[in-house]
């Protein structure tokens, strides 16, 4: 079941934050560093972000989250993560499809280039690679976009 998450609800916010820490720890292994924003973010900073959060629950347990902002009818995905025990179960795809139902222009997203499972996921979902940017931390970031079907 997919539902909106209220970060003002402490229990919901803690569940999302804890899942974020767990899921992004897997990405950190692909990137070779834990120095990535989702793992450095404090709970207080997390709770005050201005993103819209939706969550995927299985048997009442939060197992996937997608967070986004909308600007000029463009959906900018800021976070998309799934509990590692639920990888490969189409949860990220279902969360993405839920957001795409409301797209007017396009969806954009960025991920670490070394996170090949994420790169493959976005390409498989119809995103096109726009650019790859090298950062000062010896990481590269891949930027994707997906335009709505006509």
N, C-alpha and C positions, 0 to 999 in steps of 0.2 A: 504494500500500500504506500502511495506517495502522498505526502502532506506537507504543508508549509510549517516551518519551524520558527518559533518565537524566541529570539535570544534574550528577551526580557524575562523569560521563564528560566530561572536558574537551573532547574533540573534538565531542561532541554538544552540549554547552552552548554552545560557541563558534558552532557552526552555527546554533543557535536564536537566539542573541543577535545575530549579524550579520544574519540574516533579519529579526528584529524591527526593527533599526535601519533597514533598507531599506524595509520595508513601512510602518512608522509614519511615515516621511518623507513618504509619499504622504498619509496622514491629516493630517499637519501642514500640507500645502498647502491642504486643505479648511478647516482650522480657522484658518489665517492665523497660526499660531505654532508654533515648535518646542518651546515650553515645555510639553510634555505628559509625563506620567510615564514612558512607555516609552522616550522619547528622552533623558530625564534620568537614567535608571537606570544605575548603573555595572555592569560585568560582575560584580564581586564581590557586589553587592547582588542582582543577578539570580540568581546561582548559589545563593544561600541562601534564595530564596523558598520558601514551603511549598505551592506549587501542583502539581497533577498535570499533566504535559505529554504530549500526544500529537502526533505529527507525520505528515504526509502526504508520502510520497516518490514521485517519478517517476524511473524509471531510476537509482535509487540516490541521487538528489539531493533534499534536503529543500526542499519548496516551499510548505508550509503548516503552521501550528501552532495548536493550541487548548490553552489552559491553564485549569484550573478548580480550585475548592475545593468540598468538600461539607460542608454544615452542616445538621443536622436534616433530612436527606434532600433538601435543596435544593441543586441544582448552580448555583454562582455562577461564570459564565464571566468570567475576568479578562483573557484575551487571546485574540484570534482574528485571525490575519493570514496573508496569502498573498503570495508573491513577485509583484511587479507584472507580470512577464512571463506569469504564469499566471492573472491576473484573468479572470473569466468562464468558468472551466473547471470549475465546481461543486466545487472543492476545499473551500472553506469550508463548503458545504452538507454534503459527505460527512463532514467532521470533526464538525460539529454533530450529524448523525444518529448517528454513532458514540457520542457522549456521551449523546444522548437515549435510546438503547437501555437505559440503566441508571437512568433517572429514576423515582423513586417519587412525588414530589410535584410539583416544578416546576423550571424552569430560569430563572435571572435573568441579565441582562446590562445593561451600561451602555456608551454610546458618546457621542462628541461629536455634538450635534444638527446641527452644520454639515456633518458627514460624511454627506451624503445617500445615497451608495451603501450605507453600512452601515445607516442607518435603513431604507432600502427593503429591504435584505436581510433584516433581522430581521422586518419586517412580512410579507414574502413567505413567511418560514419559519413563520408562525403565531404570532409573538409579539405581545402587546398592549402598547401604550405605557401605562405607569403614570403617569409624571410627567416633567416637564422642569424642571430646576433650573439657575438662573443661578449662575455662579461669580464669584469676585472677579476673575478674569482676563478678563472680558468674553466668556466662553464659556458655552455652555449644554450640559448633559448630559441625555441622554434615557435613561430607565430603562425596561426592558422585562421582561416575564415571559411564560412559556409553561407552561401546565399540561399534564400528560400526557393523552392521549386515554383515555377510559374503555373 
